[in-house]
């Protein structure tokens, strides 16, 4: 059969709203997630976590547990296989928490100390809860504060530049007509994806086969191969459907535990984390204490900019929440300084969480900009217009596109910002005080090297093979649209295969880089295939395949500051009798390059804005200083925004074309959360006249701040 494409016109699939190709399978339950796929002779593992925050394991009383019904084995530091954690992975050195059971040290509460494997999940859990582990406990420190004496500068961290500085800050502040100098803080926050982390490992045909829920199968396969000293080709990781990740679904203890157990037992082993275990084992967003100092001249133009951020890390691995980095893109001044500092505590290691750095950093910076607008007597939108940089404030590179002002203009028009009374506390409806707030948003538009294969099938269909990870974003649908346009065929003729490390290397679903990275590879392969098909001839029985690798093309990109931008608007109502804050409406306007699928894109942006609301008003993990453990390690105590908390939210975008970029996609997975909390906090100030520089803005804090304000 001859497979045909239209050589003259594209289908226009990119930019058209399309429902998810796997949507029906998901809503009917036909789509199976990692913890649901059946295996013959499947055993179940249950992790046992430490109950002390620092010390050593003295003994593991596994004898009585091994005698319990269905128990197959108990792994701990005294009998577990040895692994190698001294390697450089895709994103640097691995977190030592994946080096399971290699020593008797306990660096934080919730550290894995044993794995119980049994015939059923219920038997494994009962035995794990019966396992007696004795410790030699040591004094611990889990108390994060801005004045912690152990703060240090992270030197040589490959993920973030600790400090940047230009100009004379003291002189800039001395000459400034208006100065803001305040501290802002955000709490520890957790991912809490809908689907818990789950992995099943087995040996099949001499290869390690892992069915997992992750954000990149090549990433996890490579880490497992290094950890267990295996040939990379002997490890296969599959992850077809993923129920959210937000940065938490890389390599974690449950995958390692499953591999250890299947290697010893010679049968498939599944390990699923509970919600409480996820709080300790898969990372979180570090709390931050941020000092923002801004100096402006009489016209409101910045002459001094200083953003310093303190976050925590564990005693065993270094991670920096790069909150001060947002100012390296957003605002310039002759005197400009940003700095990151860390403090090591006896806690788990933080990790990437939706808009790492930008989410907490934008709360501090955009709140400070609102305070500066008040001091300058300027509208908050006007202040930002006056401080638009012409190039990267730190890099000096030109922007590939910076349509932030277009976002503000469109957002202000649609939100009804014109005519806003700048005075706080003047709008009232009964017991409710009303206010509106605004904030800017940005997030990097990166890209990672990827490979893809596109095959023309004898039946007239096309198969796209790309090792993408669809973590709920609609990656399958997006890749089908990209391929359809390049092949000039209807998207219904495209079948997308993804989530399998055997498909070849591709970038992870992270950093808002997935769609851009994968689409580039798919376009190259599909374009080559179309050219070959144009030569005529029948498609062979095995199909006709074209392959791509974007490494060289990405390397040839000109150096630019590439980012998505946005303007966030919010209206809040504050009950003066109870301290309750209700967000009444939100609007986000974004400049995010080519929008592949408006339907799923709007869902991503609204989801991010909803999380920003949750960050502003609800989310806060609390540690018990005495035990070092969590007070609220579940969704009963760790509050997130529920349906009743979420108002009408509108998200849209402006045209944002980059002529130097052959793909034009910038990424939208994280920009939606950036600035949202600040817009809400600024709206609360406009409603009440009281600044809230500490998140979340809880009712008790609103009442306490109101009392202090009235007393003043």
C-alpha positions in Angstrom: 0.0 0.0 0.0 1.1 3.6 -0.7 0.9 5.8 2.3 0.1 9.4 1.2 0.7 12.8 2.7 -0.5 16.2 1.4 2.7 17.9 0.3 1.2 21.4 0.1 -0.8 22.2 3.2 -0.5 21.6 6.9 -3.6 20.3 8.8 -3.6 23.1 11.4 -3.7 20.5 14.2 -1.2 22.6 16.2 -3.2 25.4 17.7 -6.5 23.5 17.6 -8.3 22.3 20.7 -8.3 18.5 20.8 -9.5 16.2 23.6 -6.9 13.8 24.9 -6.5 10.7 22.8 -6.3 8.5 25.9 -9.2 10.4 27.7 -11.8 7.7 27.2 -9.4 5.0 28.5 -8.8 7.1 31.6 -12.3 7.9 32.5 -13.5 4.3 32.0 -10.7 2.7 34.0 -9.1 1.0 31.0 -5.9 3.0 31.4 -3.9 1.2 34.1 -1.4 2.9 36.3 1.8 1.4 37.7 0.2 0.0 40.9 -2.7 -1.6 39.0 -1.0 -3.7 36.3 -1.3 -7.5 37.1 1.7 -9.8 37.2 1.7 -13.6 37.8 3.2 -14.6 41.2 3.4 -11.0 42.3 4.9 -10.3 45.8 4.4 -7.1 47.7 6.9 -5.0 49.6 6.3 -2.5 52.4 8.9 0.0 53.5 9.6 0.5 57.2 10.7 4.1 58.0 12.7 5.3 61.0 11.0 6.9 63.9 14.0 8.9 65.1 15.4 12.0 63.3 19.1 11.2 63.9 21.1 8.3 65.1 21.9 4.7 64.3 20.0 1.4 63.9 21.0 -0.8 66.8 19.0 -3.9 65.8 16.2 -5.1 63.5 14.2 -7.9 65.1 13.2 -9.7 61.9 12.9 -13.2 63.4 9.3 -12.9 64.6 8.2 -11.1 61.5 9.7 -13.8 59.2 7.4 -16.3 61.0 4.3 -14.3 60.3 1.8 -15.6 57.6 2.9 -14.9 54.0 6.2 -13.1 54.8 8.9 -13.9 52.3 11.8 -11.8 53.4 12.9 -8.7 55.4 15.7 -6.6 53.9 17.7 -4.2 56.0 21.3 -2.9 56.3 22.5 -6.2 57.6 21.5 -8.3 54.6 20.6 -6.1 51.7 22.5 -6.2 48.3 25.3 -3.7 48.0 24.7 -0.8 45.5 27.0 1.9 44.1 25.9 5.5 44.8 29.2 7.1 43.7 28.2 8.0 40.1 27.1 11.0 38.1 23.5 10.6 36.9 21.5 12.7 34.4 20.9 15.4 37.0 24.0 15.1 39.1 24.9 12.8 41.9 22.1 10.7 43.3 20.3 11.4 46.6 21.8 8.9 49.1 18.3 8.0 50.1 18.2 5.7 47.1 21.2 3.8 48.5 18.9 1.7 50.5 20.0 -0.3 53.6 23.8 0.3 53.0 24.6 1.4 56.5 23.1 1.9 60.0 23.0 5.7 59.9 19.6 7.5 60.2 19.8 11.1 59.0 16.1 12.0 59.3 12.8 10.8 60.5 11.2 8.7 57.8 14.6 7.2 56.5 14.0 3.7 55.1 15.4 1.1 57.6 13.8 -2.1 56.3 11.6 -3.7 53.6 9.1 -6.4 54.4 8.0 -8.6 51.4 5.0 -10.8 51.6 2.5 -12.6 49.4 -0.1 -9.9 49.8 0.0 -6.2 50.4 -2.0 -6.7 53.6 0.4 -9.2 55.0 3.4 -7.0 54.1 1.8 -4.0 55.9 0.9 -6.0 59.0 4.4 -7.5 59.2 6.0 -4.1 58.6 4.0 -2.5 61.4 5.0 -5.4 63.7 8.8 -5.1 63.0 10.7 -3.9 66.0 13.7 -1.6 65.2 15.8 -0.3 68.0 17.9 2.9 67.6 20.7 4.7 69.2 19.2 8.2 69.1 21.2 11.4 68.8 20.3 15.1 69.2 18.7 16.5 66.1 17.9 19.9 64.6 14.9 20.4 62.3 14.2 24.1 63.1 14.4 26.3 60.1 14.7 30.0 60.7 16.2 33.1 58.9 18.7 33.5 61.7 20.0 30.0 61.8 23.7 30.0 62.6 24.5 27.2 60.3 23.7 29.1 57.0 26.4 28.7 54.3 27.0 29.5 50.7 26.5 26.6 48.3 29.7 26.4 46.3 30.0 24.5 43.0 26.4 23.4 42.9 25.8 22.5 39.2 22.1 23.4 39.4 22.3 27.0 40.5 24.8 29.9 40.7 24.8 30.9 44.3 25.5 34.7 43.9 25.4 37.3 41.3 26.4 41.0 41.8 27.0 44.2 39.8 27.3 47.8 40.9 27.5 49.4 44.3 24.4 48.4 46.3 25.1 50.7 49.3 25.4 53.7 47.0 22.3 52.7 45.1 20.2 52.5 48.2 21.6 55.7 49.6 20.7 57.6 46.5 17.2 56.0 46.2 14.1 58.2 46.8 12.1 55.2 47.9 13.3 52.0 49.6 11.5 48.7 50.5 13.5 46.4 52.8 11.4 43.4 54.0 11.6 39.7 54.8 9.2 37.2 53.3 8.7 33.6 54.1 7.2 30.5 52.6 6.6 27.2 54.4 7.6 23.6 53.5 5.3 22.3 50.8 4.7 18.9 49.3 3.8 17.6 45.8 0.9 15.2 46.7 0.3 14.0 43.2 -3.0 12.2 42.8 -1.3 8.9 42.0 1.1 7.6 44.7 4.5 6.4 43.7 4.5 2.8 42.7 6.9 0.4 41.0 7.0 -3.3 40.1 10.3 -4.9 39.3 11.0 -8.3 37.7 13.7 -10.1 35.7 12.5 -11.1 32.3 14.7 -12.8 29.7 17.9 -11.7 31.4 16.8 -8.1 31.6 15.5 -6.0 34.5 12.0 -4.9 33.7 10.5 -2.1 35.9 6.9 -0.8 35.5 6.9 2.5 37.3 5.2 5.9 37.6 7.9 8.4 36.7 8.7 11.6 34.8 11.3 10.0 32.5 11.9 6.3 31.9 15.4 6.9 30.4 16.3 8.8 33.4 15.2 6.1 35.9 16.6 3.3 33.8 20.0 5.0 33.7 20.0 5.6 37.4 19.0 2.0 38.2 21.7 0.7 35.8 24.4 2.8 37.6 23.1 2.0 41.1 23.1 -1.8 40.5 26.2 -1.8 38.2 24.2 -3.2 35.3 24.7 -2.8 31.6 22.4 0.1 30.5 20.9 -2.1 27.8 19.8 -4.7 30.3 17.4 -2.3 32.1 14.0 -1.5 30.7 11.6 1.0 32.5 8.0 1.5 31.4 5.7 4.2 32.5 2.6 4.4 30.3 0.2 6.4 32.4 1.3 8.8 35.2 -1.1 10.4 37.6 0.9 13.6 38.2 4.5 14.1 39.3 5.3 17.9 39.8 9.0 17.1 40.1 8.8 14.3 42.6 8.8 11.2 40.3 12.4 10.5 39.5 14.4 7.7 41.2 13.2 7.1 44.8 13.5 4.3 47.4 10.5 2.3 46.3 12.0 1.5 42.8 15.3 0.5 44.4 13.5 -1.7 47.0 11.5 -3.5 44.4 14.7 -4.2 42.4 16.5 -5.5 45.4 13.6 -7.8 46.4 13.0 -9.2 42.9 16.7 -10.0 42.5 16.6 -12.0 45.8 13.2 -13.7 45.4 13.3 -14.3 41.6 9.7 -13.2 41.2 8.0 -9.9 40.5 7.8 -7.5 43.5 5.7 -4.4 43.8 6.3 -1.5 46.2 3.7 1.3 46.6 4.3 4.3 48.8 1.5 5.5 51.1 0.6 9.1 51.3 2.4 9.5 54.6 5.5 7.8 53.2 5.5 10.2 50.3 6.1 13.1 52.7 9.5 11.7 53.7 10.7 9.8 50.6 10.1 11.8 47.4 11.2 15.3 48.2 9.4 18.5 48.9 9.7 22.3 48.4 12.0 23.8 51.0 10.8 26.6 53.2 12.3 29.9 52.4 13.3 33.1 54.3 13.8 35.8 51.7 15.1 39.3 52.2 14.2 41.7 49.4 15.6 45.2 49.3 14.5 47.6 46.5 15.6 51.1 45.9 13.9 53.4 43.3 14.3 56.9 42.1 11.5 59.5 42.3 10.0 58.2 39.0 9.9 54.6 40.3 12.8 53.2 38.3 14.9 50.7 40.2 18.4 51.9 41.1 19.1 49.1 43.6 18.0 45.5 43.7 18.9 42.9 46.3 17.2 39.5 46.7 18.7 37.1 49.2 17.1 33.7 49.9 17.7 31.1 52.6 16.5 27.5 52.2 17.2 24.2 53.8 18.8 21.0 52.7 19.5 17.6 54.3 22.7 16.5 56.0 23.3 13.9 53.3 22.6 15.7 50.0 22.5 19.3 48.8 19.6 20.9 47.0 19.1 24.6 46.5 15.6 26.2 46.2 16.7 28.9 43.9 14.2 31.6 44.9 16.5 34.6 44.3 17.0 33.5 40.7 13.7 35.1 39.6 15.2 38.6 39.9 17.9 37.7 37.5 15.3 37.8 34.7 12.6 40.1 35.8 14.1 43.4 36.9 17.3 45.3 36.3 19.1 48.0 38.3 22.6 49.6 38.2 23.2 47.9 41.5 21.9 44.4 41.4 22.6 41.5 43.7 21.1 38.0 44.2 22.3 35.4 46.7 21.4 31.9 47.9 22.3 30.4 51.3 21.5 27.0 52.7 21.3 25.5 56.2 21.7 21.7 56.7 19.1 20.1 59.0 18.1 16.6 60.0 15.3 16.5 57.4 14.8 14.7 54.1 16.4 16.3 51.0 14.1 18.8 49.2 13.7 18.5 45.4 12.1 20.1 42.4 8.5 21.1 42.9 6.4 22.9 40.3 8.2 26.1 39.4 11.1 25.4 41.8 12.6 28.8 42.9 10.2 30.8 40.8 7.1 29.9 42.9 8.4 31.1 46.3 10.7 33.7 44.8 8.0 35.4 42.9 5.9 35.6 46.1 8.6 37.6 47.8 9.7 39.7 44.8 6.3 40.6 43.5 5.0 41.4 47.0 8.0 43.7 47.4 7.3 45.4 44.0 3.7 46.0 45.2 5.0 47.6 48.4 7.4 49.8 46.3 4.5 50.9 44.1 2.6 52.0 47.2 5.7 54.0 48.4 6.2 55.6 44.9 2.5 56.4 44.6 2.3 54.5 41.4 -0.1 51.9 40.0 1.5 48.5 40.4 1.1 47.8 36.7 2.7 51.1 35.8 5.7 50.4 38.1 6.4 47.2 36.3 6.1 48.9 32.9 8.7 51.5 34.0 11.1 48.7 35.0 11.1 46.5 31.9 14.7 45.5 31.1 16.0 45.6 27.6 18.2 42.6 28.1 18.9 40.0 30.7 19.7 41.9 34.0 22.5 39.5 34.9 23.4 37.7 31.6 23.2 40.8 29.4 21.8 38.5 26.7 18.9 39.7 24.5 15.5 38.2 25.1 14.2 35.8 22.5 10.8 37.5 23.2 9.5 39.3 26.2 5.8 40.0 25.8 5.2 40.7 29.5 3.8 44.2 28.8 1.3 42.7 26.3 0.2 40.4 29.1 -0.3 43.2 31.5 -2.2 45.3 29.0 -4.5 42.5 28.0 -5.0 41.4 31.5 -5.7 44.9 32.8 -8.3 45.3 30.1 -10.1 42.1 30.8 -9.9 42.3 34.5 -11.2 45.8 34.7 -8.1 47.2 36.3 -8.6 50.8 35.0 -10.2 53.1 37.6 -9.0 50.9 40.5 -8.9 53.0 43.7 -5.4 52.5 45.0 -6.4 53.1 48.6 -6.6 50.0 50.7 -9.5 49.0 52.8 -12.1 51.2 51.1 -14.3 48.6 49.3 -16.7 46.7 51.5 -19.7 44.3 51.1 -21.2 43.7 54.5 -18.5 42.0 56.6 -16.3 41.4 53.6 -13.5 43.8 52.6 -12.6 43.6 48.9 -9.3 44.2 47.1 -7.5 43.4 43.9 -3.9 42.6 43.3 -1.5 41.9 40.4 1.9 40.2 39.9 4.3 39.3 37.1 5.4 35.8 36.2 8.3 34.2 34.4 9.7 30.8 33.9 12.7 29.5 31.7 11.9 28.0 28.3 14.6 25.3 28.1 15.0 22.4 25.8 16.7 19.0 26.2 18.2 16.7 23.5 15.8 14.0 22.4 15.4 11.2 19.8 12.3 10.1 18.0 11.2 7.7 15.3 8.2 8.1 13.0 7.0 5.2 10.9 4.7 5.1 7.9 2.6 1.9 8.3 1.3 -0.1 5.4 -2.3 0.5 6.5 -1.9 4.3 6.0 -1.4 5.2 9.7 1.8 6.7 11.2 3.4 5.6 14.4 5.3 8.1 16.5 7.8 6.6 19.0 9.2 9.1 21.5 10.2 8.4 25.0 8.1 11.2 26.4 6.3 11.0 29.8 2.7 11.9 29.8 2.2 12.9 33.5 -1.3 14.3 32.9 -0.4 17.1 30.5 -1.7 15.6 27.3 1.7 14.7 25.7 0.2 12.0 23.5 -2.3 14.4 22.0 0.3 17.1 21.6 2.8 14.9 19.8 0.0 13.6 17.5 -0.8 17.2 16.5 2.9 18.1 15.9 3.4 14.9 13.7 0.1 15.5 11.8 1.1 19.0 10.8 4.6 18.0 9.7 3.2 15.0 7.8 0.2 17.0 6.5 -2.3 14.3 7.5 -5.2 14.1 9.9 -4.2 13.6 13.5 -6.5 10.6 13.7 -4.0 8.8 11.5 -1.3 9.2 14.1 -0.6 6.6 16.9 1.8 7.7 19.6 3.9 5.3 21.6 5.7 6.7 24.7 6.9 6.0 28.2 9.3 3.1 27.5 13.1 3.4 27.9 13.5 1.0 24.9 12.2 3.8 22.7 15.5 5.7 23.1 16.7 8.7 25.0 14.5 11.7 25.4 14.2 14.6 27.8 12.2 14.2 31.0 8.8 15.7 31.8 10.2 18.5 33.9 11.3 22.1 33.9 8.4 22.9 31.4 10.8 21.5 28.8 9.0 18.3 27.8 6.7 19.3 25.0 9.3 21.6 23.4 12.0 19.0 23.5 9.8 16.1 22.2 8.1 18.2 19.6 11.4 19.2 18.1 12.5 15.6 17.7 9.1 14.5 16.3 9.1 17.3 13.8 12.5 16.5 12.5 11.7 12.8 12.1 8.3 13.4 10.6 9.7 16.0 8.2 12.3 13.6 6.9 9.7 10.8 6.5 7.5 13.2 4.5 10.3 14.0 2.2 11.1 10.3 1.7 7.4 9.5 1.0 7.2 12.3 -1.5 9.7 10.3 -3.7 6.9 7.8 -4.2 6.8 4.0 -4.0 5.0 1.6 -1.7 5.6 1.3 2.0 7.3 -2.0 2.8 5.5 -4.5 5.0 7.6 -3.5 8.0 6.9 0.2 7.4 9.1 3.1 6.5 10.9 4.8 9.4 12.7 8.0 9.8 14.7 8.9 13.0 15.9 12.1 14.6 18.3 13.3 17.2 18.0 17.0 18.2 21.4 17.3 20.0 23.1 19.1 17.2 20.2 21.4 16.4 19.9 22.4 20.0 23.6 23.1 20.2 23.2 25.5 17.2 20.6 27.7 18.9 21.8 31.3 19.4 22.3 32.4 23.0 19.2 34.2 24.3 17.2 34.7 27.4 14.3 32.4 26.7 11.4 32.5 29.1 7.6 32.4 29.3 6.0 35.4 30.9 2.7 36.2 32.4 0.5 38.7 34.4 -1.6 37.4 37.3 -4.6 39.3 38.5 -6.7 38.4 41.6 -9.6 39.7 43.6 -9.9 38.7 47.2 -12.5 39.2 49.9 -11.5 39.2 53.6 -14.0 38.5 56.4 -13.0 40.9 59.1 -14.8 38.9 61.8 -13.3 35.5 61.1 -10.2 36.3 59.2 -11.3 34.1 56.3 -9.9 35.0 52.9 -11.9 34.1 49.8 -10.5 34.6 46.3 -13.4 35.7 44.2 -11.8 35.6 40.7 -8.4 35.2 39.1 -7.1 36.0 35.6 -3.8 35.0 34.1 -2.6 36.2 30.7 0.6 34.5 29.4 3.2 34.8 26.7 4.3 31.2 26.2 5.2 30.7 22.6 3.2 28.4 20.3 0.3 26.8 22.1 0.0 23.3 20.7 -3.4 22.4 22.2 -5.5 25.2 23.7 -7.8 22.8 25.5 -5.0 21.1 27.6 -2.9 24.3 27.8 -5.7 26.2 29.5 -6.1 23.2 31.9 -2.4 23.4 32.7 -2.4 27.1 33.3 -5.6 27.0 35.4 -4.1 24.1 37.4 -1.0 26.1 38.1 -3.0 29.2 39.2 -5.2 27.0 41.4 -2.0 25.7 43.1 -0.9 29.3 43.5 -4.1 29.9 45.4 -3.5 26.8 47.5 0.0 28.0 48.2 -1.2 31.5 49.2 -4.0 30.4 51.6 -3.6 26.7 52.6 -0.5 24.7 52.2 2.0 24.3 55.1 3.8 21.2 56.3 4.7 21.4 60.0 7.4 19.5 61.8 7.5 18.5 65.4 10.7 19.9 66.9 10.7 17.1 69.6 10.4 14.1 67.3 11.7 15.7 64.0 8.7 14.1 62.2 5.6 15.6 60.6 2.6 16.8 62.4 0.4 16.7 59.3 1.7 14.1 56.9 -1.6 13.4 55.2 -4.3 15.3 53.3 -6.4 15.7 56.5 -3.8 17.8 58.1 -1.9 19.2 55.1 -4.5 21.4 53.6 -4.9 22.0 49.9 -7.4 24.0 48.0 -10.7 22.1 47.5 -13.4 22.8 45.0 -15.2 25.2 47.4 -12.0 27.3 47.7 -11.5 27.8 44.0 -13.3 30.7 42.3 -13.8 31.3 38.6 -10.3 31.2 37.1 -9.6 32.5 33.6 -6.4 31.8 31.7 -5.5 33.0 28.2 -2.4 34.0 26.2 -1.1 36.6 23.8 0.8 35.9 20.5 4.4 35.1 21.3 6.5 34.1 18.3 10.2 33.6 18.4 11.6 33.8 14.8 14.9 32.2 15.9 13.3 29.1 17.4 12.3 26.4 14.9 9.8 25.0 17.3 8.4 28.1 19.0 7.0 26.2 22.0 8.1 27.6 25.4 6.3 25.4 27.9 3.3 26.1 30.2 3.5 23.5 33.0 4.9 25.8 35.6 4.3 29.4 34.6 0.7 29.3 35.9 1.7 29.0 39.6 4.4 31.8 39.4 3.1 35.1 40.7 -0.3 33.7 41.7 0.3 33.7 45.4 1.8 37.3 45.3 -1.3 38.5 43.3 -3.5 37.1 46.1 -1.4 38.5 48.9 -1.4 41.9 47.2 -5.2 41.7 46.9 -5.4 40.9 50.6 -3.4 44.1 51.4 -5.6 46.1 49.1 -8.6 44.8 50.9 -7.4 45.3 54.4 -4.4 47.6 54.4 -2.3 45.0 56.1 0.7 43.2 54.5 1.1 39.5 54.8 4.7 38.5 54.1 4.4 35.0 55.5 2.5 32.2 53.7 0.0 30.8 54.0 -2.4 33.7 54.8 -4.4 31.8 57.5 -7.4 33.2 59.3 -5.6 33.3 62.6 -2.8 35.3 61.0 -5.3 37.7 59.4 -7.0 38.3 62.7 -3.7 38.8 64.5 -2.4 41.2 61.9 -5.6 43.1 61.9 -5.4 43.5 65.7 -1.9 44.8 65.4 -2.8 47.1 62.6 -5.7 48.6 64.6 -3.6 48.9 67.7 -0.9 50.8 65.7 
